[in-house]
Amino acid sequence: MNNRKEVTESAAHSRPQGRRTALSRLAALAGALAPLVLLPAGRAAAKEIAQPRDPGPPAFMKRAEKMKNLALATGDQGYGAVIVKDDRIVGQAPSRVVVGGDPTAHAEMEAIRAAARVLGTRDLSGCVLYGTSSACQMCETAAHWANIDALVHGPALTEAGRPRYRRC
């Protein structure tokens, strides 16, 4: 736990003053959501963020909503995404477009990156992506290239089917 605090504090000192507020809010949420915020790279991440089996799609969407709330709490856009394989969450992320200064850091893209790190492969066959909203063309195309089996979005658990290649 001290490591996470030290990482957050050292990151706060190396960032411009404007980002300090977002990092303070992030640190405040770290207690309950720490494994969701500071994901380590590599295969070791699988053990650290492995989740117990959830009861199904409503629970996965609820987790995506938590990611959305985390994004909002840190000053980012209100989007969240979760990737599930064999009834286990293998990737999850809030939107990091604003706080990360990266226009490609949509929640779906970040969740795909996290799942690829956890599973140790770019091939996410057998996975389902749950998002708080419908995937944009960039995110759907990335899901297609990652071989994700299906997209589900919104509180009504709307099934969007297999992701398609779209020209962005």
TORNU-825347 format. One record per residue (C-alpha): y, x, z; residue in one letter. Coordinates in steps of 0.001 Angstrom, whole numbers. Each point is the difference from the previous one (the first is absolute). Layout:
{north=Y&east=X&up=Z&type=A}
...
//
This chain:
{north=0&east=0&up=0&type=M}
{north=2356&east=2887&up=771&type=N}
{north=-610&east=1384&up=-3495&type=N}
{north=1241&east=-3203&up=-1572&type=R}
{north=3125&east=70&up=2154&type=K}
{north=629&east=3639&up=-923&type=E}
{north=-510&east=-742&up=-3711&type=V}
{north=2407&east=-2942&up=185&type=T}
{north=2589&east=2021&up=1929&type=E}
{north=-214&east=3015&up=-2308&type=S}
{north=258&east=-2282&up=-3035&type=A}
{north=3066&east=-1642&up=1509&type=A}
{north=1717&east=3380&up=383&type=H}
{north=-681&east=1002&up=-3597&type=S}
{north=1268&east=-3245&up=-1526&type=R}
{north=3573&east=-982&up=-794&type=P}
{north=1793&east=-2059&up=2657&type=Q}
{north=-451&east=-3299&up=-1945&type=G}
{north=-3776&east=168&up=294&type=R}
{north=32&east=598&up=3741&type=R}
{north=377&east=-3740&up=664&type=T}
{north=-3060&east=-835&up=-2091&type=A}
{north=-1981&east=2734&up=1717&type=L}
{north=1033&east=-1299&up=3435&type=S}
{north=-1208&east=-3468&up=-921&type=R}
{north=-3196&east=1497&up=-1367&type=L}
{north=-546&east=1958&up=3214&type=A}
{north=482&east=-3197&up=2016&type=A}
{north=-2776&east=-1678&up=-1981&type=L}
{north=-2268&east=3036&up=166&type=A}
{north=-1741&east=-1088&up=3199&type=G}
{north=-1747&east=-3007&up=-1497&type=A}
{north=-105&east=1136&up=-3599&type=L}
{north=-218&east=3806&up=296&type=A}
{north=-3166&east=419&up=-2087&type=P}
{north=1602&east=-2113&up=-2714&type=L}
{north=3190&east=2039&up=-184&type=V}
{north=-1099&east=3625&up=214&type=L}
{north=-3087&east=247&up=-2187&type=L}
{north=-1436&east=3506&up=-327&type=P}
{north=-976&east=1285&up=-3430&type=A}
{north=-3546&east=644&up=-1125&type=G}
{north=-3421&east=-1336&up=933&type=R}
{north=654&east=363&up=3739&type=A}
{north=2313&east=-2997&up=-371&type=A}
{north=-3011&east=-2288&up=-429&type=A}
{north=-1067&east=504&up=3594&type=K}
{north=3506&east=-393&up=1387&type=E}
{north=884&east=-3280&up=-1694&type=I}
{north=-3464&east=-1538&up=-264&type=A}
{north=364&east=-3609&up=1010&type=Q}
{north=-2582&east=-2257&up=1589&type=P}
{north=-1412&east=-2630&up=-2293&type=R}
{north=2436&east=-2855&up=-505&type=D}
{north=-1112&east=-3620&up=-367&type=P}
{north=1202&east=-340&up=-3593&type=G}
{north=2913&east=-534&up=-2363&type=P}
{north=2333&east=-1783&up=2470&type=P}
{north=-239&east=2994&up=2352&type=A}
{north=683&east=2415&up=-2849&type=F}
{north=3069&east=-1958&up=-1058&type=M}
{north=1128&east=-83&up=3627&type=K}
{north=-189&east=3816&up=7&type=R}
{north=2017&east=103&up=-3239&type=A}
{north=2602&east=-2178&up=1746&type=E}
{north=106&east=2545&up=2846&type=K}
{north=691&east=2685&up=-2589&type=M}
{north=2800&east=-2173&up=-1408&type=K}
{north=1490&east=-388&up=3483&type=N}
{north=-237&east=3767&up=505&type=L}
{north=1886&east=540&up=-3263&type=A}
{north=2743&east=-2389&up=1093&type=L}
{north=200&east=1575&up=3470&type=A}
{north=537&east=3431&up=-1542&type=T}
{north=2733&east=-1248&up=-2322&type=G}
{north=-2038&east=-278&up=-3169&type=D}
{north=-836&east=-2826&up=-2380&type=Q}
{north=-2262&east=-2722&up=1401&type=G}
{north=-3319&east=797&up=-1662&type=Y}
{north=-3369&east=1008&up=1385&type=G}
{north=-3433&east=696&up=-1467&type=A}
{north=-3562&east=601&up=1181&type=V}
{north=-3038&east=1249&up=-1920&type=I}
{north=-3442&east=-1137&up=1134&type=V}
{north=-3449&east=1322&up=-881&type=K}
{north=-3216&east=-1399&up=1472&type=D}
{north=1979&east=-2159&up=2452&type=D}
{north=1873&east=3035&up=1371&type=R}
{north=3634&east=938&up=-435&type=I}
{north=66&east=3367&up=-1782&type=V}
{north=3697&east=97&up=-891&type=G}
{north=3122&east=-1724&up=1240&type=Q}
{north=3713&east=572&up=-333&type=A}
{north=3442&east=-1504&up=260&type=P}
{north=2566&east=401&up=-2753&type=S}
{north=1670&east=3422&up=250&type=R}
{north=2400&east=-272&up=-2943&type=V}
{north=3209&east=41&up=2047&type=V}
{north=-948&east=2237&up=2935&type=V}
{north=-1874&east=2442&up=-2221&type=G}
{north=2555&east=-11&up=-2798&type=G}
{north=-2848&east=-440&up=-2487&type=D}
{north=171&east=-2868&up=-2505&type=P}
{north=-3778&east=149&up=-482&type=T}
{north=-847&east=-327&up=3724&type=A}
{north=-826&east=-3703&up=-219&type=H}
{north=-2390&east=-1214&up=2698&type=A}
{north=-2832&east=-390&up=-2531&type=E}
{north=482&east=3537&up=-1350&type=M}
{north=97&east=1466&up=3507&type=E}
{north=-3133&east=-1939&up=995&type=A}
{north=-1807&east=1268&up=-3131&type=I}
{north=976&east=3574&up=910&type=R}
{north=-1200&east=-500&up=3595&type=A}
{north=-3329&east=-1500&up=-1117&type=A}
{north=-581&east=2848&up=-2457&type=A}
{north=602&east=2528&up=2811&type=R}
{north=-2286&east=-1840&up=2417&type=V}
{north=-2827&east=-436&up=-2510&type=L}
{north=491&east=3454&up=-1506&type=G}
{north=96&east=-1327&up=-3573&type=T}
{north=2382&east=-1551&up=-2492&type=R}
{north=-2693&east=-2519&up=-947&type=D}
{north=518&east=-3054&up=2207&type=L}
{north=-2791&east=-2070&up=-1539&type=S}
{north=-1160&east=-2719&up=2369&type=G}
{north=3438&east=-317&up=1602&type=C}
{north=2301&east=-3031&up=251&type=V}
{north=3756&east=382&up=346&type=L}
{north=1762&east=-2563&up=2232&type=Y}
{north=3775&east=-130&up=-393&type=G}
{north=2694&east=-2124&up=1562&type=T}
{north=1266&east=-827&up=-3488&type=S}
{north=-1193&east=161&up=-3566&type=S}
{north=-346&east=3570&up=-1293&type=A}
{north=2660&east=1210&up=-2428&type=C}
{north=-1059&east=1485&up=-3351&type=Q}
{north=62&east=3570&up=1336&type=M}
{north=-2186&east=-857&up=3001&type=C}
{north=-2437&east=-2112&up=-2010&type=E}
{north=-373&east=2804&up=-2538&type=T}
{north=-617&east=2531&up=2779&type=A}
{north=-2628&east=-2339&up=1490&type=A}
{north=-1606&east=-222&up=-3455&type=H}
{north=-164&east=3802&up=-343&type=W}
{north=-1419&east=253&up=3538&type=A}
{north=-2782&east=-2458&up=-1002&type=N}
{north=884&east=-2499&up=2734&type=I}
{north=-2175&east=-3092&up=-439&type=D}
{north=2463&east=-2758&up=926&type=A}
{north=3541&east=-810&up=1087&type=L}
{north=827&east=-2643&up=2615&type=V}
{north=3559&east=-849&up=972&type=H}
{north=2061&east=-2179&up=2286&type=G}
{north=-780&east=-2107&up=3055&type=P}
{north=-1932&east=-2488&up=-2150&type=A}
{north=-2379&east=2863&up=-968&type=L}
{north=614&east=-531&up=-3701&type=T}
{north=-2635&east=1857&up=-1993&type=E}
{north=1550&east=1795&up=-2958&type=A}
{north=-3312&east=1343&up=-1265&type=G}
{north=-725&east=3465&up=-1301&type=R}
{north=3120&east=2132&up=-537&type=P}
{north=988&east=458&up=-3613&type=R}
{north=1606&east=2878&up=-1813&type=Y}
{north=3606&east=-868&up=-646&type=R}
{north=2550&east=1999&up=-1873&type=R}
{north=2770&east=651&up=2475&type=C}
//
